[in-house]
Amino acid sequence: MLGLMDKVGSTAAAIAGVVVGTLLATFLMSLYVWLIHDPAVASAAREGFVMASEKLALQGQIEEMRRQFKVAEAAAASDRVRAEAANREADDAWKRYEAAVAADAGDDGCRVSDGDLDWLRRSRRPLDGSVD
């Protein structure tokens, strides 16, 4: 009889061990979920990371736009300098042309009067881009 009690006792102890182990594992897993792996905490943490990465991306876009603005500003300044030089060159060429027309004393019988020179000056297109 002692052998039978020994088998029943060891079986009961094994079953009790499995039950206690299962309860302990369940408790530890729920403690893990509650303390460490809370889905709400993980979601809030991810939300913060998304906002931080979006902010970083927008800052990068702003810096790129500033860089492009500076490049465009420098290009506009150099274009402005070239346009002013071209205007000065055109004015000089026009003055040389007027002087050549006024100095024409060829024997072709054509005379240039002050009225002709005045008409020539008025017929010149403005260089500032405006329309007459």
MDAnalysis code that builds the backbone (N, CA, C; Angstrom):
import MDAnalysis as mda
import numpy as np

u = mda.Universe.empty(396, n_residues=132, atom_resindex=np.repeat(np.arange(132), 3), trajectory=True)
u.add_TopologyAttr("name", ["N", "CA", "C"] * 132)
u.add_TopologyAttr("resid", np.arange(1, 133))
u.add_TopologyAttr("resname", ["MET", "LEU", "GLY", "LEU", "MET", "ASP", "LYS", "VAL", "GLY", "SER", "THR", "ALA", "ALA", "ALA", "ILE", "ALA", "GLY", "VAL", "VAL", "VAL", "GLY", "THR", "LEU", "LEU", "ALA", "THR", "PHE", "LEU", "MET", "SER", "LEU", "TYR", "VAL", "TRP", "LEU", "ILE", "HIS", "ASP", "PRO", "ALA", "VAL", "ALA", "SER", "ALA", "ALA", "ARG", "GLU", "GLY", "PHE", "VAL", "MET", "ALA", "SER", "GLU", "LYS", "LEU", "ALA", "LEU", "GLN", "GLY", "GLN", "ILE", "GLU", "GLU", "MET", "ARG", "ARG", "GLN", "PHE", "LYS", "VAL", "ALA", "GLU", "ALA", "ALA", "ALA", "ALA", "SER", "ASP", "ARG", "VAL", "ARG", "ALA", "GLU", "ALA", "ALA", "ASN", "ARG", "GLU", "ALA", "ASP", "ASP", "ALA", "TRP", "LYS", "ARG", "TYR", "GLU", "ALA", "ALA", "VAL", "ALA", "ALA", "ASP", "ALA", "GLY", "ASP", "ASP", "GLY", "CYS", "ARG", "VAL", "SER", "ASP", "GLY", "ASP", "LEU", "ASP", "TRP", "LEU", "ARG", "ARG", "SER", "ARG", "ARG", "PRO", "LEU", "ASP", "GLY", "SER", "VAL", "ASP"])
u.atoms.positions = np.array([
    [0.799, -1.172, 0.000],
    [0.000, 0.000, 0.000],
    [0.861, 1.262, 0.000],
    [1.977, 1.146, 0.606],
    [2.880, 2.268, 0.681],
    [3.394, 2.625, -0.710],
    [3.567, 1.617, -1.524],
    [4.017, 1.866, -2.895],
    [2.966, 2.584, -3.710],
    [1.698, 2.253, -3.457],
    [0.609, 2.901, -4.181],
    [0.486, 4.354, -3.752],
    [0.622, 4.621, -2.460],
    [0.557, 5.984, -1.953],
    [1.725, 6.799, -2.489],
    [2.833, 6.122, -2.644],
    [4.017, 6.792, -3.163],
    [3.786, 7.214, -4.609],
    [3.126, 6.347, -5.396],
    [2.840, 6.682, -6.797],
    [1.780, 7.775, -6.891],
    [0.761, 7.716, -6.048],
    [-0.295, 8.728, -6.064],
    [0.280, 10.065, -5.616],
    [1.131, 10.032, -4.607],
    [1.721, 11.267, -4.103],
    [2.650, 11.908, -5.128],
    [3.437, 11.097, -5.797],
    [4.345, 11.660, -6.806],
    [3.559, 12.165, -8.016],
    [2.463, 11.481, -8.345],
    [1.626, 11.946, -9.447],
    [0.957, 13.268, -9.070],
    [0.448, 13.355, -7.854],
    [-0.186, 14.588, -7.389],
    [0.842, 15.707, -7.327],
    [2.047, 15.381, -6.895],
    [3.090, 16.400, -6.840],
    [3.446, 16.872, -8.252],
    [3.476, 15.967, -9.205],
    [3.772, 16.340, -10.597],
    [2.671, 17.224, -11.163],
    [1.428, 16.848, -10.873],
    [0.308, 17.650, -11.360],
    [0.328, 19.022, -10.690],
    [0.598, 19.056, -9.390],
    [0.663, 20.328, -8.675],
    [1.810, 21.172, -9.227],
    [2.913, 20.550, -9.569],
    [4.042, 21.277, -10.154],
    [3.692, 21.881, -11.504],
    [2.961, 21.119, -12.316],
    [2.547, 21.630, -13.620],
    [1.581, 22.802, -13.438],
    [0.635, 22.673, -12.503],
    [-0.336, 23.736, -12.257],
    [0.378, 24.982, -11.739],
    [1.269, 24.795, -10.750],
    [1.995, 25.944, -10.199],
    [2.883, 26.567, -11.280],
    [3.535, 25.766, -12.084],
    [4.381, 26.283, -13.172],
    [3.566, 27.060, -14.196],
    [2.386, 26.541, -14.520],
    [1.521, 27.230, -15.475],
    [1.043, 28.560, -14.901],
    [0.636, 28.547, -13.634],
    [0.199, 29.787, -12.997],
    [1.344, 30.795, -12.911],
    [2.524, 30.300, -12.550],
    [3.679, 31.193, -12.461],
    [4.036, 31.765, -13.840],
    [4.006, 30.939, -14.884],
    [4.303, 31.410, -16.246],
    [3.254, 32.425, -16.699],
    [1.997, 32.169, -16.413],
    [0.934, 33.094, -16.780],
    [1.101, 34.425, -16.053],
    [1.438, 34.339, -14.753],
    [1.643, 35.564, -13.986],
    [2.827, 36.360, -14.529],
    [3.903, 35.673, -14.817],
    [5.079, 36.369, -15.332],
    [4.825, 36.961, -16.719],
    [4.108, 36.249, -17.560],
    [3.798, 36.785, -18.892],
    [2.876, 37.997, -18.800],
    [1.883, 37.963, -17.930],
    [1.002, 39.127, -17.785],
    [1.762, 40.286, -17.155],
    [2.688, 39.998, -16.242],
    [3.526, 41.040, -15.671],
    [4.418, 41.665, -16.750],
    [4.953, 40.833, -17.648],
    [5.774, 41.325, -18.763],
    [4.948, 42.240, -19.672],
    [3.752, 41.799, -20.007],
    [2.893, 42.603, -20.872],
    [2.514, 43.905, -20.180],
    [2.202, 43.825, -18.905],
    [1.764, 45.009, -18.173],
    [2.907, 46.008, -17.970],
    [4.112, 45.526, -17.644],
    [5.228, 46.421, -17.350],
    [6.064, 46.788, -18.579],
    [6.345, 45.830, -19.412],
    [7.340, 46.044, -20.471],
    [6.706, 46.161, -21.849],
    [5.834, 45.273, -22.174],
    [5.325, 45.186, -23.537],
    [3.893, 45.700, -23.640],
    [3.616, 46.826, -23.022],
    [2.282, 47.406, -23.090],
    [2.070, 47.964, -24.494],
    [1.074, 47.502, -25.237],
    [0.853, 47.993, -26.603],
    [0.606, 49.503, -26.660],
    [-0.036, 50.071, -25.664],
    [-0.284, 51.516, -25.670],
    [1.027, 52.278, -25.531],
    [1.936, 51.775, -24.690],
    [3.230, 52.428, -24.524],
    [4.050, 52.306, -25.806],
    [4.034, 51.134, -26.402],
    [4.759, 50.942, -27.658],
    [4.201, 51.831, -28.760],
    [2.883, 51.960, -28.816],
    [2.266, 52.821, -29.820],
    [2.644, 54.274, -29.593],
    [2.627, 54.731, -28.357],
    [3.003, 56.110, -28.048],
    [4.474, 56.360, -28.385],
    [5.314, 55.377, -28.113],
    [6.736, 55.526, -28.435],
    [6.943, 55.615, -29.938],
    [6.251, 54.787, -30.684],
    [6.370, 54.847, -32.147],
    [5.843, 56.171, -32.682],
    [4.771, 56.673, -32.098],
    [4.217, 57.946, -32.535],
    [5.233, 59.067, -32.336],
    [5.924, 59.062, -31.240],
    [6.958, 60.056, -31.000],
    [8.086, 59.958, -32.010],
    [8.472, 58.737, -32.357],
    [9.528, 58.552, -33.345],
    [9.091, 59.025, -34.725],
    [7.845, 58.778, -35.074],
    [7.339, 59.220, -36.375],
    [7.342, 60.739, -36.442],
    [6.893, 61.377, -35.385],
    [6.876, 62.839, -35.376],
    [8.295, 63.402, -35.450],
    [9.220, 62.786, -34.739],
    [10.605, 63.264, -34.763],
    [11.220, 63.075, -36.150],
    [10.943, 61.949, -36.787],
    [11.508, 61.724, -38.121],
    [10.868, 62.650, -39.159],
    [9.580, 62.927, -39.034],
    [8.938, 63.882, -39.939],
    [9.516, 65.284, -39.757],
    [9.767, 65.667, -38.510],
    [10.359, 66.972, -38.234],
    [11.747, 67.053, -38.854],
    [12.528, 65.998, -38.706],
    [13.873, 65.974, -39.279],
    [13.819, 66.063, -40.804],
    [12.866, 65.369, -41.410],
    [12.728, 65.424, -42.872],
    [12.329, 66.824, -43.331],
    [11.423, 67.467, -42.626],
    [11.011, 68.827, -42.985],
    [12.157, 69.821, -42.811],
    [12.964, 69.639, -41.770],
    [14.126, 70.511, -41.590],
    [15.100, 70.335, -42.750],
    [15.268, 69.102, -43.203],
    [16.123, 68.857, -44.359],
    [15.589, 69.536, -45.613],
    [14.284, 69.495, -45.812],
    [13.684, 70.161, -46.967],
    [13.878, 71.676, -46.881],
    [13.735, 72.237, -45.685],
    [13.922, 73.677, -45.518],
    [15.360, 74.065, -45.839],
    [16.305, 73.283, -45.350],
    [17.714, 73.580, -45.629],
    [18.006, 73.480, -47.128],
    [17.429, 72.512, -47.795],
    [17.637, 72.373, -49.243],
    [17.036, 73.567, -49.981],
    [15.854, 74.019, -49.562],
    [15.234, 75.176, -50.206],
    [16.067, 76.440, -49.977],
    [16.627, 76.580, -48.775],
    [17.506, 77.728, -48.514],
    [18.739, 77.685, -49.403],
    [19.318, 76.490, -49.569],
    [20.493, 76.347, -50.421],
    [20.151, 76.710, -51.861],
    [19.017, 76.215, -52.352],
    [18.602, 76.529, -53.722],
    [18.323, 78.026, -53.881],
    [17.760, 78.663, -52.859],
    [17.493, 80.100, -52.912],
    [18.802, 80.871, -53.021],
    [19.803, 80.477, -52.243],
    [21.099, 81.162, -52.301],
    [21.741, 80.997, -53.668],
    [21.639, 79.799, -54.246],
    [22.195, 79.570, -55.584],
    [21.469, 80.433, -56.611],
    [20.149, 80.486, -56.525],
    [19.372, 81.307, -57.467],
    [19.677, 82.787, -57.288],
    [19.867, 83.207, -56.038],
    [20.187, 84.603, -55.767],
    [21.544, 84.967, -56.375],
    [22.520, 84.071, -56.238],
    [23.845, 84.325, -56.816],
    [23.773, 84.352, -58.340],
    [22.978, 83.450, -58.929],
    [22.829, 83.433, -60.382],
    [22.149, 84.708, -60.873],
    [21.152, 85.191, -60.143],
    [20.463, 86.422, -60.533],
    [21.415, 87.615, -60.450],
    [22.262, 87.637, -59.428],
    [23.214, 88.742, -59.301],
    [24.207, 88.742, -60.462],
    [24.698, 87.561, -60.837],
    [25.640, 87.513, -61.958],
    [24.934, 87.855, -63.270],
    [23.680, 87.442, -63.423],
    [22.921, 87.810, -64.634],
    [22.689, 89.318, -64.691],
    [22.429, 89.914, -63.530],
    [22.221, 91.356, -63.474],
    [23.496, 92.096, -63.908],
    [24.647, 91.630, -63.437],
    [25.924, 92.257, -63.812],
    [26.156, 92.120, -65.311],
    [25.889, 90.928, -65.849],
    [26.071, 90.726, -67.299],
    [25.105, 91.584, -68.101],
    [23.868, 91.746, -67.621],
    [22.893, 92.565, -68.339],
    [23.316, 94.029, -68.339],
    [23.834, 94.508, -67.205],
    [24.299, 95.892, -67.165],
    [25.474, 96.104, -68.111],
    [26.381, 95.129, -68.176],
    [27.513, 95.237, -69.106],
    [27.029, 95.227, -70.547],
    [26.031, 94.388, -70.834],
    [25.487, 94.342, -72.197],
    [24.794, 95.658, -72.548],
    [24.089, 96.251, -71.591],
    [23.439, 97.545, -71.840],
    [24.473, 98.631, -72.116],
    [25.553, 98.648, -71.319],
    [26.604, 99.639, -71.559],
    [27.233, 99.441, -72.938],
    [27.459, 98.192, -73.295],
    [28.050, 97.904, -74.606],
    [27.103, 98.322, -75.735],
    [25.805, 98.083, -75.554],
    [24.835, 98.487, -76.575],
    [24.764, 100.005, -76.693],
    [24.799, 100.701, -75.541],
    [24.811, 102.171, -75.580],
    [26.039, 102.695, -76.313],
    [27.186, 102.106, -76.016],
    [28.419, 102.526, -76.692],
    [28.339, 102.267, -78.197],
    [27.824, 101.113, -78.578],
    [27.704, 100.792, -80.006],
    [26.737, 101.760, -80.688],
    [25.635, 102.096, -80.016],
    [24.659, 103.026, -80.597],
    [25.268, 104.413, -80.782],
    [26.052, 104.839, -79.785],
    [26.703, 106.155, -79.898],
    [27.725, 106.151, -81.040],
    [28.457, 105.061, -81.198],
    [29.396, 104.981, -82.324],
    [28.653, 105.002, -83.654],
    [27.494, 104.346, -83.713],
    [26.702, 104.328, -84.937],
    [26.189, 105.729, -85.253],
    [25.690, 106.446, -84.223],
    [25.211, 107.806, -84.449],
    [26.351, 108.711, -84.915],
    [27.509, 108.545, -84.319],
    [28.664, 109.360, -84.712],
    [29.063, 109.055, -86.148],
    [29.018, 107.776, -86.523],
    [29.377, 107.409, -87.893],
    [28.380, 107.985, -88.887],
    [27.088, 107.964, -88.542],
    [26.068, 108.515, -89.432],
    [26.230, 110.025, -89.534],
    [26.501, 110.667, -88.405],
    [26.652, 112.120, -88.418],
    [27.923, 112.544, -89.158],
    [28.946, 111.723, -89.091],
    [30.219, 112.080, -89.729],
    [30.261, 111.691, -91.201],
    [29.229, 111.074, -91.682],
    [29.223, 110.638, -93.085],
    [29.138, 111.866, -93.993],
    [30.218, 112.124, -94.644],
    [30.251, 113.243, -95.588],
    [30.649, 112.706, -96.953],
    [30.132, 111.547, -97.259],
    [30.489, 110.904, -98.524],
    [29.946, 111.675, -99.709],
    [30.438, 111.355, -100.877],
    [30.026, 112.057, -102.087],
    [28.839, 111.387, -102.762],
    [28.049, 110.669, -101.980],
    [26.874, 110.008, -102.555],
    [25.686, 110.952, -102.642],
    [25.839, 112.188, -102.178],
    [24.779, 113.175, -102.293],
    [23.753, 113.088, -101.195],
    [23.949, 112.250, -100.244],
    [22.988, 112.101, -99.147],
    [23.512, 112.854, -97.941],
    [22.709, 113.725, -97.428],
    [23.087, 114.478, -96.244],
    [22.214, 114.042, -95.079],
    [22.814, 114.043, -93.906],
    [22.082, 113.699, -92.688],
    [21.884, 114.984, -91.911],
    [20.625, 115.292, -91.656],
    [20.319, 116.521, -90.922],
    [20.133, 116.198, -89.434],
    [20.000, 117.250, -88.651],
    [19.733, 117.058, -87.223],
    [18.382, 116.379, -87.008],
    [17.440, 116.622, -87.855],
    [16.135, 115.957, -87.774],
    [16.263, 114.461, -88.013],
    [17.120, 114.087, -88.965],
    [17.353, 112.662, -89.219],
    [17.971, 111.993, -87.991],
    [18.960, 112.642, -87.385],
    [19.590, 112.085, -86.187],
    [18.589, 112.007, -85.036],
    [17.723, 113.011, -84.929],
    [16.707, 112.989, -83.886],
    [15.733, 111.838, -84.099],
    [15.323, 111.612, -85.348],
    [14.435, 110.486, -85.657],
    [15.124, 109.161, -85.337],
    [16.414, 109.084, -85.659],
    [17.180, 107.874, -85.387],
    [17.221, 107.589, -83.882],
    [17.397, 108.620, -83.084],
    [17.427, 108.437, -81.628],
    [16.060, 108.028, -81.083],
    [14.994, 108.612, -81.631],
    [13.657, 108.259, -81.152],
    [13.229, 106.873, -81.591],
    [13.751, 106.394, -82.693],
    [13.326, 105.085, -83.201],
    [14.051, 103.933, -82.505],
    [15.030, 104.269, -81.722],
    [15.773, 103.230, -81.011],
    [14.884, 102.601, -79.946],
    [14.932, 101.266, -79.873],
    [14.139, 100.552, -78.861],
    [14.788, 100.740, -77.495],
    [13.999, 100.903, -76.446],
    [14.590, 101.032, -75.098],
    [15.208, 99.704, -74.657],
    [16.303, 99.769, -73.918],
    [17.001, 98.567, -73.467],
    [16.519, 98.074, -72.123],
    [15.651, 98.817, -71.476],
    [15.224, 98.412, -70.139],
    [14.103, 97.367, -70.165],
    [13.690, 96.927, -71.319],
    [12.683, 95.884, -71.425],
    [11.274, 96.410, -71.514],
    [11.068, 97.731, -71.423],
    [9.721, 98.272, -71.514],
    [9.298, 98.358, -72.975],
    [8.008, 98.426, -73.187],
    [7.449, 98.474, -74.539],
    [6.968, 99.883, -74.794],
    [7.302, 100.442, -75.972],
    [6.863, 101.789, -76.329],
    [5.380, 101.832, -76.590],
])
